[in-house]
Amino acid sequence: MQKPRFTETQGRYLAFLPAYTAVHGHAPSEAEMQDHFKVSPPSVHRMILALEQRGLIAREPGVARSIRVLVPAAELPPLDGDEPTPRGRRVAGSADDLPERATVVEQTGREVVKVMLARAIAIGIDDADSLPLIAAAADAVENMVRAAGIAPRGARLARERVLDIAEKEYLRLCSEQDEEGDPEEDAARFWELLEPEDGHG
């Protein structure tokens, strides 16, 4: 059995870093990680050093908030593995909960679009009718993330990630329906039919 690249605790940090960055447009400070994980400043600092030494993150010397996660997103654990914390609960609806709430909305949106695509194929709805509904679902995710207090840029990124998942699921379903199909043509059709008038951007 192959040894895991990182421990469970390290995985929680690695999952938190890109989620925070997507919402705020920059990496968290060590103080913000301390607050999120409810640990001491030395614990956070040791964790960052350990992640860097193992080649799991990179930082620009002398540049604040420059942490980049080097682990592919597909290998990261779910962000919702962060709780419970040892020092008690946060107050629901507090500012600290915003990134987590936005992530829950986005993850729900991802699952919804996957179900919508599968159902559309199962009952024979034409792509020209079903794919604009996927765009509408992604728009709803963006609006809900913004309503949770996330900046417009972060909300827009959440929408784009939902659509990326929808495209992957669409291509997977297309390949199941037609093994001889062309994935590039399927991808082009996905984006063309998704938002036929405005384009996707």
C-alpha positions, 0 to 999 in steps of 0.5 A, spaced: 500 500 500 502 506 498 504 511 503 499 517 504 502 524 501 500 527 507 496 526 514 489 527 516 491 534 519 495 536 514 490 534 509 485 539 513 490 545 512 491 543 505 483 543 503 482 550 507 488 554 503 485 554 496 478 554 499 480 561 503 484 563 497 478 562 492 473 566 496 478 572 498 483 572 492 489 571 497 492 566 501 490 566 509 495 569 514 497 564 520 493 568 524 487 566 520 489 559 520 490 559 527 483 562 528 480 557 523 483 551 526 483 553 534 490 552 535 496 556 537 500 560 533 506 555 534 502 550 531 500 553 525 507 555 524 510 548 525 504 546 520 506 551 515 513 549 515 512 541 515 507 542 509 513 546 505 518 541 507 514 536 504 513 539 498 506 540 499 505 548 499 510 553 496 511 560 498 514 566 495 520 569 500 518 575 503 511 576 500 505 575 505 499 571 503 503 567 498 502 560 500 500 556 494 498 548 494 502 544 490 497 538 491 492 537 485 485 539 487 482 532 486 487 529 491 485 534 497 480 531 502 473 535 503 473 542 506 468 539 511 472 535 515 475 541 519 470 540 525 469 539 530 474 544 534 477 542 541 475 549 543 468 549 542 463 551 537 463 558 533 456 562 533 452 560 527 452 565 522 459 569 524 464 572 519 468 566 520 463 561 517 462 565 511 468 561 507 465 554 510 458 556 508 460 558 501 463 552 500 457 548 502 453 552 497 458 550 492 458 543 493 451 542 493 451 546 486 456 541 484 451 535 486 445 538 483 448 539 476 450 532 476 443 529 478 440 534 473 444 532 467 443 524 469 436 525 469 435 529 463 439 524 459 435 518 463 428 522 461 430 524 454 431 531 454 434 535 449 441 538 450 439 544 448 433 544 453 437 541 459 444 545 458 441 552 459 438 549 466 445 547 468 447 555 467 441 557 471 443 553 477 450 555 476 448 562 476 443 561 483 450 558 486 453 564 485 448 569 487 447 564 494 455 565 495 454 572 494 448 572 499 453 569 504 457 575 504 462 573 499 466 578 494 463 578 487 470 575 485 469 569 489 462 568 488 464 568 480 469 563 481 464 558 485 460 559 479 465 557 474 467 551 478 460 548 478 460 549 471 467 545 470 464 539 474 458 540 470 462 539 463 466 533 466 459 530 468 456 531 461 463 528 458 462 522 462 455 521 460 456 522 453 462 517 453 457 512 456 452 514 451 457 513 445 463 510 446 465 512 439 464 520 440 469 525 440 470 529 447 472 535 444 466 536 440 462 534 446 465 539 450 464 544 444 457 543 444 456 543 452 459 550 452 455 552 446 448 550 448 450 552 455 449 559 454 447 560 447 446 568 447 451 570 452 457 565 451 460 563 458 464 568 461 
